[in-house]
Amino acid sequence: METLVPARLGTGFRWLLASSWTTNLGDGIAMAAGPLLVASLTDDAVLVSLAALLRWAPALLFGLYSGVLADRLDRRRILIGANVVRAVVLAVLAAMVITGSVTTSWALLTLGLLATAEVFADNTSSTITPMLVRRDDLVVANARLQTGFITLDQLAGPPVGAALFAAGTVWPFVTEGVLVLAGVLMVSRITLPALDRGTDAPKGLWRETVEGLRWTLHHPAVRTLALTIFVFNVTFGAAWSVLVLYAMQRLGMGSVGFGVLTSVSAAGGLLGTALYGWITRRVSLGDVMRVGLVIETLTHLVLALTTSAWVASAVLFVFGAHAFIWGTTSTTVRQRAVPAELQGRVGSVHRLGVFGGLVVGAAVGGVLAEQFGVTAPFWFAFVGSVVFLIALWRELTRIAHDDNSPERAPG
């Protein structure tokens, strides 16, 4: 336990980590089960891609509001309440599956509701870590959170979800509900320190939201992170929104094979975990970001060309290593740079870039696949990534800043 989660991180963080790992396993199960449920009800590529869009759209619609709430209210209560809502929605979905009353429309609606509750849970959870862990230990804490995300959400969860779906359509949703409730019990054991929000009364939703946006725009590193993740998630979202159809139609993989394919990138993330410290000690953050985005660009090209499941798996393995290194670096830089009272709002701006790009990409990907075939979104992703990479190449050096001295909000 000391090696995995050092005592200096505190008991509160250990409970937060346990909750995060538990709910991540449930999210990983849903990652495979959700698209499989929709694909079992319809073979319309637009509707299948809509399942991905509804998973990402709520962050675009409610992300900024969730950031304001996280900076204004009790963060632990928000996290518990959001996960209780998720458990209730999962119970309703499971009942509909059992009674055979689930339709494509109802499946999409429930997936959207789950994603909406997850927006409030995830954004709030990211603000709790800096409250429980010393600033110098944030790298270790975020690496442990990312390790759980990779191994459980992306590596173990999807094949488990696909296998449970194959055993019975209802089982993945029942399992996720149980895991979410277990996560609620763990979070309830956490005691958060008081957060100094100042003596001023709340300024109103709009003014507090603008404050977070303004701070992000005035901080070069955090601004570049948000811009880069947005433009590259447009291309990523286009390709990944039809991944289930790509795996089945292009690679000839079944439902369980799709779950395995989605977990391969997580296995690469474990390699990224092992190499992360070694890489960041020897390579500047700007160069790490540049190399990573080149890898992402080439990933789309190879997937557009290949018909081999083995080649696709190898490419996704490398992509997973890049994704872990990117995610850990991005989170740590942002948490170190942002004042505690703005963590929720600035974090929500970043998530707006993440999911805004995914929503735009998913909408484009579904139309391209329907009109030109399942590889069309991958060609779009490759060409778009090349254009974005050239445009952002010099800007990426802004991420290589000294984040050991946090900048306060501009006046």
Steps between C-alpha positions, in 0.01 A plus 500: 500500500784738582655442158173538315351788700758653737370598842606861441214530247258462792207277591257729321680459170508123547120499528474729197731272303303189600177669392654615174630154415166337586291738290759488220441128468128570465567770241720260304223241498259763367752611237448169320144419610347835399599490129427126486148560634432765236660288226278207604192718450599665169765476228462866403853653513363844589310363802799294611724807483227691687563269795856634513380857450253473790778368720705811425242775440395553866849625586457760230159605631553479876878503546537868585203489736647197680822698549314790661318261736827328596649837598184614680360193684623204704701294252458171684120533499496580129704188425275280713179646355614462138590136550170424674321640194710273277402197708130585471520542121684169468229328703232638265696390193549152642126470569420601143743243361353226718142580394599531134364855478831668413511671159774683318359834613480394865849351489643823361309706758629299796857509368468878475370527859784282627752719322342815645533375856855387423592857397423628851671202664821511297549876502444517875726201568791669322471799736514284811848357439685834552302546825621167640856480367798730538602686187832314470316165510250581224710317239486179706130542580400567139714212377314265738164633385603463136626147564158401632333671207717308255493157661133499602315748278681420176684169546281278716162671467425474125567125459310433824213714374499324163511158666216593737299631206554172315385308810187714537418853390403615849810383689744781411254767614421322827871458567575866432220605736646293784847641439375859495322451834816351649686811385244717679560316828875555468470872427277537806804410714695807382527816708605803296686798643324834494535682168558875518251644252537853631239707677325627190150378419459288185537721192251311290537214257603710201761715681657202675515307173663794323755522781612144430510560125700821544755331724549220248547741211764697694711197595716390202551136601143428609364685197718294264389177667133587449552609138701193406267248659204659325636492147642150528186362658304612194703255293514236773125517560421455130694174484412356841127570469472213247766275654245229579395486133864520387593204719212287380483594131860588413693271735246217524488502881195407708366670813761346730771582247385862501539508878851358473591751228394794716710367789820463295569873518468474877773236501717754319408744774665268751821530298457875511462473879831318530687739269337827607757608757794400281361690200408822678843518667672493159259666259340843523124513537471682169684220319301234685182662373631532144608136477174385653290686246709362214425152636130582516502627140671186369257284700210624289691437176587139582148419620358645178725271294507171688253212503702301754385481861860433604633815332214707643571361846871583479424857391248548780755366750744778407219753497408400855850578627479847345153559648614420855806725481291783358223463758726485805710797387195707416327436831807567714592823320146628534460410868833657593427819311138564601403653839286274720194724481507483118575129453139412415446774243837473325471122501156529344640724224755230423228235495298724270788480255527123546135419442425786265749352259360150549143617434594679179709202390228247578245694296739514205606136536148360489410689182828408326461131586142494376584674172849372412565187708638413839860607422401852391511641857857371539610673178336819624680459833837456329469799268354720774775401744770589249348846449456560874849373582662740253292789633577424866863389464662821628224568754572169673824637645287715732422191704869473599471757777622496858191383686677496836376854563121508471358811339209667671189614319560818299340812644 
